[in-house]
Amino acid sequence: MSVLKSFIAGQWVGEKAAKALPSAVNGDIVAHTHDDTLDFREAVQYGRKVGGKSLMAMDFQERALALKAMAMYLQEHKKELYALSMHTGSTKGDNGIDIDGGFGTLFSYASMGRRELPSGNVLHEGPVIPLGKNNHFAGTHIMVPRGGVAVHIDAYNFPVWGMLEKFAPTFLAGMPSIVKPATSTCYVTELAVRLMQESGALPEGSLQLIIGSTGDLFDHLEEQDVVTFTGSAATARKLKNHPNIINRSIPFNAEADSLNSAILAPDVTPEHEEFDIFVKEIRREMTAKAGQKCTAIRRILVPKDQVNAVCDKLKEQLSKVTVGDPAVEGVRMGALASVDQLEDVKANIQELFKTSELVVGGEGNFKPTGDGTEKGAFIEPHLLLCRNPENGCGAHDIEAFGPVATVIPYDTIEDALELSAKGRGSLVTTLTTRDPAIAARIVPALAAYHGRLHLLNAEAAKESTGHGSPLPMLKHGGPGRAGGGEELGGIRAVHHYLQRTSIQGSPTMLAAVTGEYVRGAELIEYEVHPFRRHFEDLQINESLLTHRRTVTEADIVNFGCLSGDHFYMHFDDIAARESQFGKRIAHGYFVLSAAAGLFVSPGEGPVLANYGLDTLRFIEPVAPGDTIRARLTCKRKIDQGRTSPDGHPQGVVVWDVQVHNQNDEMVASYDILTLVAKKPQ
């Protein structure tokens, strides 16, 4: 029987068998944890010195490429993970959530990193704020890698996604990870880490794996480190209150259990399509991963006059669910992760019975499909009904972490809000309504108690990713009982592993530190037009001041005829004189076009394409007779390792553009994004 190994300080460690890990499907032993002692001081030091060094030898863009390479390799070997994951009780659909969902998160952060992060390892978080009258002194913010390690402690229900959704932003931020998966399903995580190691894209020391206990790991953490945790609220409190965590103010992010709700609004009745959508969503959330999701629906809030209809429909839906060995054709719900988890769920169901009655499940005739499943951790879906929540409802406090949910009636929508809030903070709630006015009325009140709100109607259902699916680009986490933490949320997740620091100084100093042009900084001017220079040759602060152009009546007329824009401020002299400007003015987009005519070098050269404008503002009006000129300055360079369709390498250059009039007043300001060729190899 195989002994799982930890991956510590660059070595796979583990020879002596310790705890046996049985299959959740049939009780057969899948693997053993190891009994070898780990040196956590060495692990932390190795992460900081070796892992930190190898990650800092790369920049944001290179780490994003490495994430993509890892994701692609994992995807090529997902059948191995699928086969092993079945022992956790996961069906093919469940594996799509955990395994493919994990890969998808890597791909998403690789893409976000390429789009949103700079070259280098300093992230400028603007804007630059002038702190002096003449702009000799200014301030801004930068974000830099923390220099420590991130310890990620994950739950048993998502052995792949749970690791990768934390690892991806940590890796992008340049921070080494030490991952500790839950023991009961850690054999799947171990295989995933081995595959990541085999991919060749994982820098030395950037990922370590702990199989078994964390021992004295927390004693060796320092101020630059970070701890994240997913699991029960009780364990989160225990870890968060570790003396070293408190004494050193080590950041601790928790995502804990959550009594999530689904609310059927009073405007939805059984004849509406949304009624069936609501019921199907609940059935899916009760049975996906056998209800073992931190985002699963635990409380079903419905108008009193719809209780029987909802219960009857759910009973019909749940009766169609085949439970058993995921390898058997037709099985739609697998096992809980372990027999211990099964006993815990059964105990919590008994507690829920003190305030609720059984609608479906637990009738005593349940037999899972498949050979040997009598030794597995199977339980059928249980639907309960708390008829009189005003007399107490255990569903507001007790989470049976399995296919268990409780229907709770309400009188008014205000009652539904109050009942939802009794969960004391949740990851997600679904509101099913046909009426936008109802959503507009109650969503702000719900938002105070939730990390995410899922608004469901017939239109959204056509493409909805579901109540229980955290997405890489949206925040995952919730207040109160849900842990008070935050994960994912796009590039914001990367920020959690960076140190934000304000810097003050002259514009030239700020430009040098941020790697971006700051207005007021010393300019670099050459006789050669910047558009004639290749990507490698361009320097931040390299600038061109153009010749002048006087705007004429003919310009305005011609632009209006060409564009079809005959807005009165450009053509009605009487109306314009009565406006706040007191005169006719040129089109803003004419000013933009005229500025391009001033600074563009028209001949063939390294600048390949203009693919966008950012931060465009028209500041002062331009009237006939005004004279304008533009200043074009290289603001930012991003080397994404891109090539053109014909194979030529290129980079992204962002140009700062300022347009002034004859009085040296700024009339327009914006950034231009261009693709610029690199030198021929």
N, C-alpha and C positions, 0 to 999 in steps of 0.2 A: 504494500500500500504506500502511495506516495506521501512524502513529507514536504509540506509547503515551506518555502524559504523566504526569509526577509532579504531585501536588497539594501544593504547598509554599507556606506563608505566604499561604494564601487564593487562590493562583493556579495554574492548570494550566500546567505548564512542560514543553516538549519539542517541538522543531521538526525538528531534524536526526536522521535515521535512524542507528541504530547496529546492534546485533545483530539479525539476523533470527530470528524465532521460528517454526519450522515446526510444522505440524500433526503430532501423534503418530500420526494415522490414515493420512495419505497423503503427508506431506512438503511439502504446499503451505504457503507462507508465510502465517501468520495475521496477524502484525504485526511491528513492529520496536520495540526499546527506543529511547530517545532518547540523543543524544550531548551534550545540553546540560549544562553544569556547574551543580550545585546548591549553594546557599549553606546549608550545614548549621548554621552559627552562627545565621543568620537564622531557620531552621526551628525550632531549639530555643527561641530567644528568643520567637518568635511563639507557639509552643505554650504557654510558661509565662505570657506576659503576656496575649495575646489569648484563647487557648484556656482557660487557667486562670480568667481573669476571667469569661468567658461561662458556664463550667460552675459557678462559684461563685455566679453570679447565680441559679442554680437550686438546689433542695434535692434530697435523695435521692428523694423522692416524684415530683418533677417530672422528674427524669432517668429514672426508671423509666417514666413515661408516654411520654417521648421515645423510649426503646428500643422500646416497643410500636408507636409510630407508624412508626418505621423498619422494623421487622419486617413490618408490614402492607404498607407500600409495596413492599418487596422481594418479598414474596409475590405481589403483584399483577403484578410484572414478571419472575417467575422463568423464563418461557419464553425470554426473551432470554438469561438466564444459562445455561439448559439448552443452548440452541443453540450458544453459544460454547464451553461446557465440553466438548462432544463432541470438539473438537479436542485436548483433553488425553488422549483415549482413554477417557473416562468413558461408561459406559452409563447408561440411565435409572435403573437401580437405584443406580449409583454416585453420580449426581447427587442422588438422594434422601438419601444419606449426607452429601455435602458441602454441597449448596445448601440443601435443606430442613432438614438437620441444623443448618446455620448459623442459619437463620431460627428454628428451634425453640429454639436456645440464647438468642437475643435475647428471644423470648417468655418463656422460663423465667426469665431474670434480671429482666425487667420485672415478672413476677408475684412473684418472691421479694422484689424491692425494695419492692413495694407492701405485702407482708405483713410483712416482717421489719425494714425500716429506718424510722427516724423521719422526721418533718418536720425541716427544718433540715439542717445539715452537721456536727453533732457526734453521734457514735454513742456512747452510754453503754454501756460493757461492765462490768456489775456483777459481783459484788455490792458494795455499800458496806460497808466494814469499819470498825467503831468502833476507834479507836486510843487512846482515853482511857477512864477508868473511868466518867465521867458523860456520854459521847457529845458532848463539846464539840469533839472533834477526830476526823476520820475520813479514810478514803482510798478511792479507787476508780480505775477506768481509763476513759479516753475514747479514741476513735479519730477522727482528723480527716484530711482530704485533705492529701497530702504537699506540694503546691505545686510539684511538678516535672512532668516529662513521662515517659511510658512509651514505650520503644522496643520494638516487637514485631517480631521477625524470624521469618518463617514458612517452612515447608517447601513443596515443590512439590506434594505429593500432595493437599492440601486447600486450594485457593486461596480458598474462601469460608469454610467452617467454621473453618479455621485462623486466619483473621483475626478472625472474629466471636466465637469462644470466648474470645479474649483481650480484645477490645475491650469486650464487654458488661460484665464486672465492673470494668474500668478506668473506663469511662464512668460507671457507677453511683457509683464512688468519687470522682468529680469530678476525674479526672486526664486530661489530653489525651493522645492516642495518636499516635505516628509509626510507621506500618506499613511494613515492608519485606518484600514477598512474594518467594518464590523466582522467579528470572527466567523459567524455562522455561514457567511457567503464569500469569505475572503479568497477562496480558491479561484473565483472568477476574476477578481481584481488582480491576483497574482499573475494569471495568464495574460491579462491586458498589459500589465507592466512589462512582462517578458517580451511581448510583441512590440511594445514601444521601444524597448531596448534594442531589439533586433532590427528595427527600422533604420537605424543609423542616424536618425535625425535628432536623437536625444543627447544634448551636450552632457559631458561628464559631470556628475554631481548634481544635476538639475532635478532629479527625482529619486527619492528613496522610499522604500516600502517597509512597513512594520507589520509582521504577522504576529498576532498575540497582543500582550499587554504593552502599554506605553511606559511601564516601569517608572524610572525617575526622570523621564524626558523633560517634564515641565521644570524641573529644578535647574536645567542647563539653559533655559531660554533667557534672552536678554531683551532690552528695550527695542531693538530694531526688528525683532521677530513679530510674527502674527500667528494667532491661533484661530481656526474656524472649526465649527462643530455642527453636525446635523444629527439629531436624535431626540431623546426625551427631554422635557423641560427640567426634570429632576437631575439628570446627568449634566445638563448644561449649567445648572446652578452650582453643582459640585465642582466642575472644572473651572468655571469662571472665578470661583472663590479660592482657588489654589493660592497659597501665600505668595509665591513668586510672581504669579500673574498680577496680583494686586500691588505688591511692593514695587514692581518694575513698570507698572502701568502698560503692560503688554496688551495690544489690541486683541479683543476677543469677539468674534462674530458668531452668533448662534442662530440656527434655524431649527426650531423645536416643533413638537407635535401641535396640531391645530385642529380645532373643531369647526371645520368649514361648513358653510351653509349653501343651500340652493333655495331661492325664494321664487315662488309662483305668484306673480302679481295678480290682484283681483280682477284685472281686465281680461285674463285668459281663462276660458272655460273649455270643457271637453270637445266642443265642436270646432275649436280653433286648431290650426296646425301646430301652433306653439305648445299646446298641451302635450301632444305626442312627443315633440322635441324635448320638452322638459323631462318627461318620463324616461326617454331613451338616454338622455344625458346622465340621469341618476343611475340607471342600470349599468351604463358603461363605467361610471366611476366606482360603483360598488364592486364590479367584477374584474376590472383591469388590475393586474398585479395582485389579484385576490384581495383588493381593497387596501393593500399595503402601500399607500402613497400618502405623504404628508399633506398633499393637496386634495385627497379624496373627500367626497361629500359625506358628512356625518349627521347633519341636521337638515331636514327637509321641511321648510316653512310654507304652509299652504293655507288659503282661506278656509275657514271652518266648513263652508258649504261645499268645498271640493275635496274634503278629506277622504270620503268613501271612494270617490272616482279615482283619485290618485292612488290609493291603496290597492284598489282592484286592478288598475292598469299595471302597477308595478308588480303585483303578484303574478299577473299574466306574463309579463316580460321576464321576470326572474325564474319562473318555472321552466322556461325554455333554455336556460343556461346549463350546459353539460360541464360537470366538474370532474376532474381526474388527471391522469397522467398526460402531460402536454404532448407526449409522443404519439398519443392515440388520435386518430383522425376524428374530427368533430368536437374535441374538447375545447371549450371556450374559457374555462377558468381553471387555473392550476392550484397548487398547494400554497399554504403559508410557508415562510422561509425555514421554519424549524418546528419541532414538536413543542419546545419550550414556548414559542410564540403562539402555537395553537392553544396551549393551556392558559396562557395569559388572556387571549381573546375570549375564551370560554368563561373565564372568571369575570371579565368585564361585562360580558353579556348578562351574567347573573346579577351584577350590580345594577345594570340598566333596567332589569325586570322589576326593580323595586318601585319604579315610577312609570313604567311603560308595559304594554302588552305586546304579545307576539302577533305579527301579521303573516309572516311567512318564514320558514326555516325552523330547524330544531324539532321537527315532528317525530324524529326517531327512526325514520326509514331511509336515511341518507346513506348511500353507498357510492363512493367515487369510482369512476370508470378506469379500468386498467389493472393489470396483474400486479400484485404486491402493494397496492395502494392502501391496504388496511394498516400498513406500517408507516404510512406517510402522514403529512401534517395538513390534512384536508378538512375543510369545513364548508358547508353550503352557505349561500347568502342568507343573511338574517335581516328582515325588515321589521322594525318595531313601531309602535304608535303610542305617543304620550298624549292621551286625550285631554288632560287637564293640566297644562303647563303652569297655570297660576298656582297650583298646589305643590310645585316642585317638579323639576325635570332633570334627571341624571345626565341626559345627553349634553347638557351645557357644561358638564365637568368631567365626564368619563369618556375616554376614547378607547373603543375596542378597535385595535389596529388591524382590521381585517374587513371582510365583506359585510359590514354592519352599518346600518343607518336608521335614523329615527324620524318618523313623520310627526311634526308639531303644528297644530292648528293655530291660526291667529284670527282676530276680529277685524282689525284695521291695519293699513299699511304702517301706521305708527307703531302698532303692536309688533309687527314683523321686524321693524328696526330695533325695537327694544329687545326682542328675543335674540336677534342676531348678535347684538352687543354682549349678550350674556356669555358668549364664547371667550370674552376678555382678550380679544385680539386674534385675528385669523390670517392665514395666508391668502385665501381667495374665497369669494362668494359669487355664485351665479345668480343673476336676476333675469327671469324670463318674463318679458312683457311685450305687448304689441304697441304700447303707447309711449312715444318719446317724452311726453310731458311727465309721465310717472318716473321714467329714468332720470330726467333732469331734476326732479323733485327729491328723490331719495338717494341718488348716488353720492352727492356730497356728504350726506350724513353717514352712509355706509363706509365711505372712504376713510373716515377717521379711525376705523377699527380694522382696516384691511390693507394688505400689501398689494392686492390685485383684485379687480372687479371684472367679471365676465358678463357682458350684456348680451342676452340671447333672444333673438326672434327668428322668424322664418328666413329673412334675408341673410343674417349673420350665420345661421346654421349651414348654409350652403358651403361655406369655406372655414368655419370655425375649427380651430385646432383643439378645442375642448376645454372644459373646466379645469382639468387636472394637469395640464401640460405647461410647465414653465418654459418660456422661450428665451433664447440667449439675448435678444435685444430688449427684453422687458424685465423689469425688476422682479426678483423672487425673494420673498421674505415678508415678514409682517410684524406688527407691534404686539406688545404684551405677551400673552401666552405663547404666541408664535415665535418668540425669541428676541424680537426687537432688532434683528439683523437684516442685512441686505446682501443678496448675491445677484449675479448676472446684471441685467439692466444695460446691456451694450458695453460701451467702452468705460462706463462708470465703474464696472467691476475691476478693471485694471487700476483705476485710481485708488482703490482700497489698499493696493499693495505698493503704492508709491508714497513718498513723503512730499507734501505740499509745503513750499517755503516761499515767503514773500521776499523780493529783492528790491533794493533801492539804489539808485545811482544815476549817472548821466546816461542819456540815450545811447551813446556809443558803448558804454560798459554793458548796458542791458542787452544790446544787440549782440555783443560778443558772447555773453553768457547763454542767451536763449537760442542763438543760431538763427535769429530772424531779424530782419531790418526793423528798427524802431524809429519812427519819425523824429527827426532832430539829431540823429546819429551822423557821424562823419561819413560823407559820401565818397565813393570811388568812381572817378570819371576817366574814361579812355577816349581816344579818338575813334576807336572801332565801336560801331553800334552794338549794343548788347545782343540784339537779335542775330548778329553775325558770329556769335561765340557759342561753342559747344557746351554741353551740360557741365563737363568737368572743369572748364575754364571759367565759367561764371562764378563770381564771388558775391556773397551776401553784401548788400550796400552798394553794389555796382549800379550806376545810375546814368540816366540820359535826360537832359533838359532840352525840350524841343524848341523849334522856332514858333513864332506867333501866328495867329489867324484872327482876322476881324470878321465878326458875324454880320451878315448883311440881310436885308429884306428878302433878297432873292433866295438866300439859303433857306429861310423859313418857309417860303412859298414852295420851293422845289421839294423840300423834305416832306411837307404836308401832302403834296400831290403824289409823291412817291409812296409814302406810307399809308395814305388815306386818313391820316389823323388831322382833322380840321377843327380841333377843340377851340372853343371861343377865345381862350387866353392867347392863342397864337394868331388868330385872324380877325377878331372883332375888336376894333380899336376902342370903341365906346365902352363896351363891357369891361375890357381890360383896364381902362383908366379908372373905372369905378371899383376895381378889385383892390385887394391889399397891396398888390405890386404897383399899381398906378400906371401901368404901361403894358404893352404886349411883350411877351417873352418867347424865347426859342424853346422848342421841344427839348425835354431832358435827354431823350434818346438821340437827338441831333448832336447835342453836346458830347455824348458818349461816342458817337460815330466820328465826329470831328476830331476828338482827342485821339482816336485810333489812327485817323489819317495823319496826325501830327507825329506819333511815335513809331508807327509800323515801318519797318524796313522792307520794301515790297519785293525785293529780289529773292530768289531761291536761297535758302540757308538752313541752319540747324533747327530753327523754330518750325515745328511741324504742324501744330494745330492749337487753336484756342478752344478749350472745351468748357469754359464757364466763367461766370463772374460771381464774386462773393462781396458781401458788405457794401453794396452799392447805395450811395446816398447822394441826392441832389441838394446842395446846401444853400446856395444863393442863386437867384434867377439870372439868366443871361438874356440880355435884350439886344435888338439890332444896334450895331455900332460898338458893342463890347468886343474886346480883344482877349482871346484866351490862349493859354499855352499849357503844356502838360509836362509832368515829371514822372518818368518811369524808373522804378527802382527794383532790383532783385531782392525780394523779401524772404523767400524760403525755397529751399531745394529738397526734394524728396526722391531718393533713389530707390525705386520699388523693384529694380531688377527686371523691368519690363522690356519687351522687344516689340517692334512694329510687326504688322502682318508679314512683311518681307524679311523679318529676322534681324533688323538693325536695333541695337540697344538704345534705350532712351530713358529719360527721367522727367519728373514733373518740376516745373519752376512756377512759383507764384510771384507775381509782380505787383508791387504797390503802385497805384496810379493816383496822382493828385492833379486836378485841373484848377488853375487860378485865372482870374481876370486881370485887367490892366491895373487894378488897385491892389493887387496881390491878395485878393480875397479868394478863398477856396470855394469853387462852385460845384465841384463833384469829386467824389472819393470812392475808390473801389479797389478790389483785387482781381487780377486776371490770372486764370490758370492755363498754363500751356504745357504741351509736350515738347521736349527739346532733345534733339538727337545727341548721342555721345559720339566721340571721335571714332572713325572707322578703325577696326582692329587690324 
